[in-house]
Amino acid sequence: MKLSQQPSWFVLLFAMAVMACSTAPPRELIERNDHSGLATWYEQEAVRLRGKAEDMRQMAEMYAKPSYQPSPKESKTQLIAHCRLFIDYYTKSAEEAEALAKLHREQEPAIP
């Protein structure tokens, strides 16, 4: 692969990663004003995000092992810092999803 082609691949992979990380609640739930459905969706999203944070935690542990040898272009410190940024991002996003789930649960109409 030519060096001039590498940035376009990087941009494509970065865009795919951002799209995979960011999701929105289903439009039909919003249009129906379905607070119960939205609360459930946000709860599931929080679980998914916490799973991603755990994956990053495990990856950081792998990078920290003495047996792990990074490529010459990267250092263990950089890789671990990268993982910690994502752990923080996913954890904060999960907390926000849980707060939104709670808000929607409070908006559910009371059953007579």
mmCIF file of the C-alpha atoms, coordinates in Angstrom:
data_MODEL
# 
_entry.id   MODEL 
# 
loop_
_atom_site.group_PDB 
_atom_site.id 
_atom_site.type_symbol 
_atom_site.label_atom_id 
_atom_site.label_alt_id 
_atom_site.label_comp_id 
_atom_site.label_asym_id 
_atom_site.label_entity_id 
_atom_site.label_seq_id 
_atom_site.pdbx_PDB_ins_code 
_atom_site.Cartn_x 
_atom_site.Cartn_y 
_atom_site.Cartn_z 
_atom_site.occupancy 
_atom_site.B_iso_or_equiv 
_atom_site.pdbx_formal_charge 
_atom_site.auth_seq_id 
_atom_site.auth_comp_id 
_atom_site.auth_asym_id 
_atom_site.auth_atom_id 
_atom_site.pdbx_PDB_model_num 
ATOM 1   C CA . MET A 1 1   ? 0.000   0.000   0.000  1.00 0.00 ? 1   MET A CA 1 
ATOM 2   C CA . LYS A 1 2   ? 1.320   3.431   -0.898 1.00 0.00 ? 2   LYS A CA 1 
ATOM 3   C CA . LEU A 1 3   ? 1.896   5.950   1.857  1.00 0.00 ? 3   LEU A CA 1 
ATOM 4   C CA . SER A 1 4   ? -0.505  8.364   0.139  1.00 0.00 ? 4   SER A CA 1 
ATOM 5   C CA . GLN A 1 5   ? -3.311  5.806   0.549  1.00 0.00 ? 5   GLN A CA 1 
ATOM 6   C CA . GLN A 1 6   ? -2.772  5.204   4.284  1.00 0.00 ? 6   GLN A CA 1 
ATOM 7   C CA . PRO A 1 7   ? -4.496  8.408   5.521  1.00 0.00 ? 7   PRO A CA 1 
ATOM 8   C CA . SER A 1 8   ? -7.676  7.567   3.594  1.00 0.00 ? 8   SER A CA 1 
ATOM 9   C CA . TRP A 1 9   ? -7.767  4.093   5.164  1.00 0.00 ? 9   TRP A CA 1 
ATOM 10  C CA . PHE A 1 10  ? -7.231  5.634   8.580  1.00 0.00 ? 10  PHE A CA 1 
ATOM 11  C CA . VAL A 1 11  ? -10.093 8.095   8.032  1.00 0.00 ? 11  VAL A CA 1 
ATOM 12  C CA . LEU A 1 12  ? -12.370 5.289   6.866  1.00 0.00 ? 12  LEU A CA 1 
ATOM 13  C CA . LEU A 1 13  ? -11.554 3.091   9.861  1.00 0.00 ? 13  LEU A CA 1 
ATOM 14  C CA . PHE A 1 14  ? -11.955 6.027   12.256 1.00 0.00 ? 14  PHE A CA 1 
ATOM 15  C CA . ALA A 1 15  ? -15.358 6.897   10.768 1.00 0.00 ? 15  ALA A CA 1 
ATOM 16  C CA . MET A 1 16  ? -16.495 3.274   11.094 1.00 0.00 ? 16  MET A CA 1 
ATOM 17  C CA . ALA A 1 17  ? -15.337 3.175   14.728 1.00 0.00 ? 17  ALA A CA 1 
ATOM 18  C CA . VAL A 1 18  ? -17.204 6.377   15.568 1.00 0.00 ? 18  VAL A CA 1 
ATOM 19  C CA . MET A 1 19  ? -20.373 5.073   13.934 1.00 0.00 ? 19  MET A CA 1 
ATOM 20  C CA . ALA A 1 20  ? -20.092 1.811   15.858 1.00 0.00 ? 20  ALA A CA 1 
ATOM 21  C CA . CYS A 1 21  ? -19.653 3.651   19.154 1.00 0.00 ? 21  CYS A CA 1 
ATOM 22  C CA . SER A 1 22  ? -22.493 6.093   18.739 1.00 0.00 ? 22  SER A CA 1 
ATOM 23  C CA . THR A 1 23  ? -26.028 4.871   18.606 1.00 0.00 ? 23  THR A CA 1 
ATOM 24  C CA . ALA A 1 24  ? -29.372 6.549   19.034 1.00 0.00 ? 24  ALA A CA 1 
ATOM 25  C CA . PRO A 1 25  ? -32.622 5.198   20.407 1.00 0.00 ? 25  PRO A CA 1 
ATOM 26  C CA . PRO A 1 26  ? -35.023 3.801   17.827 1.00 0.00 ? 26  PRO A CA 1 
ATOM 27  C CA . ARG A 1 27  ? -37.032 6.573   16.183 1.00 0.00 ? 27  ARG A CA 1 
ATOM 28  C CA . GLU A 1 28  ? -40.310 4.679   16.528 1.00 0.00 ? 28  GLU A CA 1 
ATOM 29  C CA . LEU A 1 29  ? -39.986 4.671   20.323 1.00 0.00 ? 29  LEU A CA 1 
ATOM 30  C CA . ILE A 1 30  ? -39.496 8.423   20.314 1.00 0.00 ? 30  ILE A CA 1 
ATOM 31  C CA . GLU A 1 31  ? -42.379 9.015   17.893 1.00 0.00 ? 31  GLU A CA 1 
ATOM 32  C CA . ARG A 1 32  ? -44.733 6.870   20.020 1.00 0.00 ? 32  ARG A CA 1 
ATOM 33  C CA . ASN A 1 33  ? -43.563 8.624   23.192 1.00 0.00 ? 33  ASN A CA 1 
ATOM 34  C CA . ASP A 1 34  ? -42.847 5.127   24.554 1.00 0.00 ? 34  ASP A CA 1 
ATOM 35  C CA . HIS A 1 35  ? -41.052 5.902   27.808 1.00 0.00 ? 35  HIS A CA 1 
ATOM 36  C CA . SER A 1 36  ? -41.018 2.278   28.905 1.00 0.00 ? 36  SER A CA 1 
ATOM 37  C CA . GLY A 1 37  ? -39.431 1.189   25.636 1.00 0.00 ? 37  GLY A CA 1 
ATOM 38  C CA . LEU A 1 38  ? -36.913 4.036   25.769 1.00 0.00 ? 38  LEU A CA 1 
ATOM 39  C CA . ALA A 1 39  ? -36.004 3.196   29.363 1.00 0.00 ? 39  ALA A CA 1 
ATOM 40  C CA . THR A 1 40  ? -35.385 -0.420  28.371 1.00 0.00 ? 40  THR A CA 1 
ATOM 41  C CA . TRP A 1 41  ? -33.337 0.664   25.352 1.00 0.00 ? 41  TRP A CA 1 
ATOM 42  C CA . TYR A 1 42  ? -31.153 2.966   27.476 1.00 0.00 ? 42  TYR A CA 1 
ATOM 43  C CA . GLU A 1 43  ? -30.673 0.225   30.090 1.00 0.00 ? 43  GLU A CA 1 
ATOM 44  C CA . GLN A 1 44  ? -29.509 -2.173  27.382 1.00 0.00 ? 44  GLN A CA 1 
ATOM 45  C CA . GLU A 1 45  ? -27.250 0.515   25.937 1.00 0.00 ? 45  GLU A CA 1 
ATOM 46  C CA . ALA A 1 46  ? -25.669 1.035   29.374 1.00 0.00 ? 46  ALA A CA 1 
ATOM 47  C CA . VAL A 1 47  ? -24.953 -2.707  29.611 1.00 0.00 ? 47  VAL A CA 1 
ATOM 48  C CA . ARG A 1 48  ? -23.411 -2.681  26.117 1.00 0.00 ? 48  ARG A CA 1 
ATOM 49  C CA . LEU A 1 49  ? -21.214 0.310   26.975 1.00 0.00 ? 49  LEU A CA 1 
ATOM 50  C CA . ARG A 1 50  ? -20.072 -1.220  30.258 1.00 0.00 ? 50  ARG A CA 1 
ATOM 51  C CA . GLY A 1 51  ? -19.101 -4.339  28.297 1.00 0.00 ? 51  GLY A CA 1 
ATOM 52  C CA . LYS A 1 52  ? -16.988 -2.217  25.950 1.00 0.00 ? 52  LYS A CA 1 
ATOM 53  C CA . ALA A 1 53  ? -15.331 -0.547  28.958 1.00 0.00 ? 53  ALA A CA 1 
ATOM 54  C CA . GLU A 1 54  ? -14.530 -3.991  30.356 1.00 0.00 ? 54  GLU A CA 1 
ATOM 55  C CA . ASP A 1 55  ? -13.049 -5.062  27.008 1.00 0.00 ? 55  ASP A CA 1 
ATOM 56  C CA . MET A 1 56  ? -10.784 -2.009  27.103 1.00 0.00 ? 56  MET A CA 1 
ATOM 57  C CA . ARG A 1 57  ? -9.799  -2.752  30.717 1.00 0.00 ? 57  ARG A CA 1 
ATOM 58  C CA . GLN A 1 58  ? -8.767  -6.267  29.715 1.00 0.00 ? 58  GLN A CA 1 
ATOM 59  C CA . MET A 1 59  ? -6.861  -4.908  26.728 1.00 0.00 ? 59  MET A CA 1 
ATOM 60  C CA . ALA A 1 60  ? -4.988  -2.453  28.976 1.00 0.00 ? 60  ALA A CA 1 
ATOM 61  C CA . GLU A 1 61  ? -4.082  -5.349  31.293 1.00 0.00 ? 61  GLU A CA 1 
ATOM 62  C CA . MET A 1 62  ? -2.738  -7.297  28.322 1.00 0.00 ? 62  MET A CA 1 
ATOM 63  C CA . TYR A 1 63  ? -0.629  -4.311  27.218 1.00 0.00 ? 63  TYR A CA 1 
ATOM 64  C CA . ALA A 1 64  ? 0.745   -3.903  30.753 1.00 0.00 ? 64  ALA A CA 1 
ATOM 65  C CA . LYS A 1 65  ? 2.083   -7.479  30.915 1.00 0.00 ? 65  LYS A CA 1 
ATOM 66  C CA . PRO A 1 66  ? 5.864   -7.745  30.723 1.00 0.00 ? 66  PRO A CA 1 
ATOM 67  C CA . SER A 1 67  ? 5.521   -10.348 27.962 1.00 0.00 ? 67  SER A CA 1 
ATOM 68  C CA . TYR A 1 68  ? 3.660   -7.945  25.648 1.00 0.00 ? 68  TYR A CA 1 
ATOM 69  C CA . GLN A 1 69  ? 5.962   -6.336  23.092 1.00 0.00 ? 69  GLN A CA 1 
ATOM 70  C CA . PRO A 1 70  ? 4.394   -3.453  21.138 1.00 0.00 ? 70  PRO A CA 1 
ATOM 71  C CA . SER A 1 71  ? 5.416   -2.600  17.600 1.00 0.00 ? 71  SER A CA 1 
ATOM 72  C CA . PRO A 1 72  ? 8.265   -0.116  17.199 1.00 0.00 ? 72  PRO A CA 1 
ATOM 73  C CA . LYS A 1 73  ? 5.754   2.630   16.292 1.00 0.00 ? 73  LYS A CA 1 
ATOM 74  C CA . GLU A 1 74  ? 3.978   2.515   19.663 1.00 0.00 ? 74  GLU A CA 1 
ATOM 75  C CA . SER A 1 75  ? 4.774   2.234   23.343 1.00 0.00 ? 75  SER A CA 1 
ATOM 76  C CA . LYS A 1 76  ? 3.044   0.384   26.160 1.00 0.00 ? 76  LYS A CA 1 
ATOM 77  C CA . THR A 1 77  ? 2.363   3.732   27.823 1.00 0.00 ? 77  THR A CA 1 
ATOM 78  C CA . GLN A 1 78  ? 0.584   5.036   24.720 1.00 0.00 ? 78  GLN A CA 1 
ATOM 79  C CA . LEU A 1 79  ? -1.493  1.893   24.323 1.00 0.00 ? 79  LEU A CA 1 
ATOM 80  C CA . ILE A 1 80  ? -2.545  1.834   27.979 1.00 0.00 ? 80  ILE A CA 1 
ATOM 81  C CA . ALA A 1 81  ? -3.387  5.552   27.887 1.00 0.00 ? 81  ALA A CA 1 
ATOM 82  C CA . HIS A 1 82  ? -5.494  4.939   24.773 1.00 0.00 ? 82  HIS A CA 1 
ATOM 83  C CA . CYS A 1 83  ? -7.387  2.167   26.548 1.00 0.00 ? 83  CYS A CA 1 
ATOM 84  C CA . ARG A 1 84  ? -7.945  4.331   29.639 1.00 0.00 ? 84  ARG A CA 1 
ATOM 85  C CA . LEU A 1 85  ? -9.430  7.100   27.502 1.00 0.00 ? 85  LEU A CA 1 
ATOM 86  C CA . PHE A 1 86  ? -11.913 4.648   26.043 1.00 0.00 ? 86  PHE A CA 1 
ATOM 87  C CA . ILE A 1 87  ? -12.661 3.151   29.468 1.00 0.00 ? 87  ILE A CA 1 
ATOM 88  C CA . ASP A 1 88  ? -13.526 6.628   30.733 1.00 0.00 ? 88  ASP A CA 1 
ATOM 89  C CA . TYR A 1 89  ? -15.581 7.399   27.628 1.00 0.00 ? 89  TYR A CA 1 
ATOM 90  C CA . TYR A 1 90  ? -17.580 4.174   27.754 1.00 0.00 ? 90  TYR A CA 1 
ATOM 91  C CA . THR A 1 91  ? -18.091 4.392   31.524 1.00 0.00 ? 91  THR A CA 1 
ATOM 92  C CA . LYS A 1 92  ? -19.316 7.985   31.333 1.00 0.00 ? 92  LYS A CA 1 
ATOM 93  C CA . SER A 1 93  ? -21.596 7.120   28.405 1.00 0.00 ? 93  SER A CA 1 
ATOM 94  C CA . ALA A 1 94  ? -23.039 4.171   30.362 1.00 0.00 ? 94  ALA A CA 1 
ATOM 95  C CA . GLU A 1 95  ? -23.742 6.450   33.317 1.00 0.00 ? 95  GLU A CA 1 
ATOM 96  C CA . GLU A 1 96  ? -25.526 8.897   31.022 1.00 0.00 ? 96  GLU A CA 1 
ATOM 97  C CA . ALA A 1 97  ? -27.582 6.075   29.516 1.00 0.00 ? 97  ALA A CA 1 
ATOM 98  C CA . GLU A 1 98  ? -28.547 4.890   33.002 1.00 0.00 ? 98  GLU A CA 1 
ATOM 99  C CA . ALA A 1 99  ? -29.594 8.428   33.941 1.00 0.00 ? 99  ALA A CA 1 
ATOM 100 C CA . LEU A 1 100 ? -31.727 8.664   30.800 1.00 0.00 ? 100 LEU A CA 1 
ATOM 101 C CA . ALA A 1 101 ? -33.286 5.275   31.549 1.00 0.00 ? 101 ALA A CA 1 
ATOM 102 C CA . LYS A 1 102 ? -34.185 6.489   35.042 1.00 0.00 ? 102 LYS A CA 1 
ATOM 103 C CA . LEU A 1 103 ? -35.663 9.685   33.613 1.00 0.00 ? 103 LEU A CA 1 
ATOM 104 C CA . HIS A 1 104 ? -37.831 7.711   31.176 1.00 0.00 ? 104 HIS A CA 1 
ATOM 105 C CA . ARG A 1 105 ? -38.912 5.315   33.935 1.00 0.00 ? 105 ARG A CA 1 
ATOM 106 C CA . GLU A 1 106 ? -40.114 8.339   35.909 1.00 0.00 ? 106 GLU A CA 1 
ATOM 107 C CA . GLN A 1 107 ? -42.063 9.522   32.852 1.00 0.00 ? 107 GLN A CA 1 
ATOM 108 C CA . GLU A 1 108 ? -43.989 6.246   32.480 1.00 0.00 ? 108 GLU A CA 1 
ATOM 109 C CA . PRO A 1 109 ? -47.678 6.739   33.064 1.00 0.00 ? 109 PRO A CA 1 
ATOM 110 C CA . ALA A 1 110 ? -48.901 5.228   36.307 1.00 0.00 ? 110 ALA A CA 1 
ATOM 111 C CA . ILE A 1 111 ? -50.911 2.044   35.847 1.00 0.00 ? 111 ILE A CA 1 
ATOM 112 C CA . PRO A 1 112 ? -54.393 2.550   37.399 1.00 0.00 ? 112 PRO A CA 1 
# 
